[in-house]
Amino acid sequence: MTTIYDVPADMLINELAKELETNKKIDQPEWAQFVKTGVHKERRPENPDWWYVRCASILRRVYIDGPVGINSLKTYYGGKKDRGSNPEKFKPGSGAVIRGALHQLEAAGYIEKIGEGRQVTSQGRSFLDKTSHQLKKDIPELAKY
């Protein structure tokens, strides 16, 4: 059985993002084209479909680390803020972006809320594993992974 550990993360996330775009329950909010993904960023994302990429990345991260809360995801998507002549300092990622993505993934049935945080449902696990298997089957170079 192929799992998400058998394929490279960047290829899997891009493939998941393409499939999430076709899902009617997951769509980019109106404010997504204007927002930064954290206080440590200077500009908004350049990719116009960044919302789907972030949703795919969050789904993969919850699969790996789950059950997981919003604060730990904020830490994962955070980074160093440039403070001019002062030393850089770590700042967490945007909670609104993560929360919105999690709500949409819950509505789609891929993630469920439990006591300690959120975890991937059996439907979400199946979705990720099927996508991984299809990706590994379509690209012969991945047979070595």
C-alpha positions as CSV (number, residue, x, y, z in Angstrom):
1,M,0.0,0.0,0.0
2,T,1.4,3.4,-1.0
3,T,1.2,6.2,1.6
4,I,2.3,9.8,1.6
5,Y,5.7,8.8,2.9
6,D,6.5,7.0,-0.4
7,V,6.3,10.1,-2.6
8,P,8.1,13.5,-2.5
9,A,6.1,16.1,-0.5
10,D,6.2,18.9,-3.2
11,M,4.8,16.6,-5.9
12,L,2.1,15.3,-3.6
13,I,1.0,18.7,-2.4
14,N,0.8,20.0,-6.0
15,E,-1.3,17.0,-7.1
16,L,-3.5,17.4,-4.0
17,A,-4.0,21.1,-4.7
18,K,-5.2,20.3,-8.3
19,E,-7.7,17.8,-6.9
20,L,-8.9,20.1,-4.1
21,E,-9.6,22.8,-6.7
22,T,-12.3,20.6,-8.2
23,N,-14.0,20.0,-4.8
24,K,-17.0,22.3,-4.4
25,K,-16.7,22.6,-0.6
26,I,-13.2,24.1,-0.8
27,D,-12.9,27.4,-2.5
28,Q,-10.7,30.4,-2.1
29,P,-12.2,33.2,0.2
30,E,-12.7,36.7,-1.3
31,W,-10.0,38.1,1.0
32,A,-7.3,35.5,0.0
33,Q,-6.0,37.6,-2.9
34,F,-5.1,40.5,-0.5
35,V,-3.8,38.8,2.6
36,K,-0.3,37.8,3.7
37,T,0.2,34.3,5.2
38,G,1.9,35.7,8.3
39,V,3.4,38.8,9.9
40,H,6.9,37.5,8.9
41,K,6.1,37.9,5.2
42,E,6.5,41.1,3.3
43,R,4.1,40.4,0.5
44,R,1.1,38.3,-0.4
45,P,1.7,34.9,-2.2
46,E,2.5,35.2,-5.9
47,N,0.7,32.0,-6.8
48,P,-2.9,32.8,-7.6
49,D,-4.0,29.3,-6.4
50,W,-2.0,29.5,-3.2
51,W,-5.1,28.7,-1.1
52,Y,-5.5,25.2,-2.5
53,V,-1.7,24.6,-2.1
54,R,-2.0,25.6,1.6
55,C,-5.1,23.4,2.1
56,A,-3.2,20.5,0.6
57,S,-0.2,21.2,2.8
58,I,-2.3,21.4,5.9
59,L,-4.1,18.2,5.1
60,R,-0.7,16.4,4.7
61,R,0.6,18.0,7.9
62,V,-2.4,16.8,9.9
63,Y,-2.0,13.3,8.4
64,I,1.6,13.3,9.6
65,D,1.4,15.0,13.0
66,G,-2.3,14.5,13.9
67,P,-4.0,15.1,16.2
68,V,-2.8,18.6,15.9
69,G,-4.0,22.0,17.0
70,I,-4.0,25.4,15.3
71,N,-1.1,26.7,17.4
72,S,1.2,24.0,16.3
73,L,0.2,24.6,12.7
74,K,0.9,28.3,13.2
75,T,4.3,27.4,14.4
76,Y,4.9,25.1,11.4
77,Y,3.9,27.8,8.9
78,G,5.7,30.6,10.7
79,G,9.1,32.1,10.0
80,K,11.7,34.7,10.9
81,K,10.6,38.3,10.8
82,D,13.1,40.8,9.4
83,R,13.3,43.6,12.0
84,G,15.9,45.8,10.3
85,S,19.1,46.2,12.3
86,N,17.6,44.2,15.2
87,P,18.1,40.4,15.1
88,E,15.5,38.4,13.4
89,K,12.8,36.9,15.6
90,F,10.4,33.9,15.0
91,K,6.8,34.8,14.3
92,P,3.9,32.3,13.9
93,G,1.9,32.0,10.6
94,S,-1.6,33.4,10.1
95,G,-4.2,31.7,12.3
96,A,-7.1,33.0,10.1
97,V,-5.7,31.3,7.0
98,I,-5.1,28.0,8.9
99,R,-8.5,28.1,10.6
100,G,-10.3,28.9,7.4
101,A,-8.5,26.0,5.6
102,L,-9.3,23.6,8.4
103,H,-13.0,24.5,8.4
104,Q,-13.2,23.9,4.6
105,L,-11.3,20.6,5.0
106,E,-13.8,19.6,7.8
107,A,-16.7,20.5,5.5
108,A,-15.3,18.4,2.8
109,G,-15.0,15.4,5.2
110,Y,-11.2,15.1,5.2
111,I,-10.5,16.3,8.7
112,E,-12.5,15.9,12.0
113,K,-12.3,17.7,15.3
114,I,-11.5,15.7,18.4
115,G,-10.6,16.6,22.0
116,E,-6.9,17.3,21.4
117,G,-7.2,19.0,18.1
118,R,-7.9,17.8,14.6
119,Q,-7.1,14.5,12.8
120,V,-7.6,13.1,9.4
121,T,-10.7,11.0,8.8
122,S,-10.7,7.7,7.1
123,Q,-12.0,9.5,4.0
124,G,-9.1,11.9,4.1
125,R,-6.6,9.2,4.7
126,S,-8.0,7.3,1.7
127,F,-7.9,10.5,-0.5
128,L,-4.2,11.1,0.4
129,D,-3.2,7.4,-0.1
130,K,-5.0,7.1,-3.4
131,T,-3.4,10.3,-4.7
132,S,0.0,9.1,-3.5
133,H,-0.5,5.7,-5.3
134,Q,-1.7,7.4,-8.5
135,L,1.3,9.8,-8.4
136,K,3.8,6.9,-7.8
137,K,2.2,4.9,-10.6
138,D,2.2,7.8,-13.1
139,I,5.9,8.8,-12.5
140,P,8.3,5.9,-13.1
141,E,11.2,7.7,-11.3
142,L,9.2,7.4,-8.1
143,A,9.5,3.6,-8.1
144,K,12.8,3.9,-6.2
145,Y,11.1,5.7,-3.3
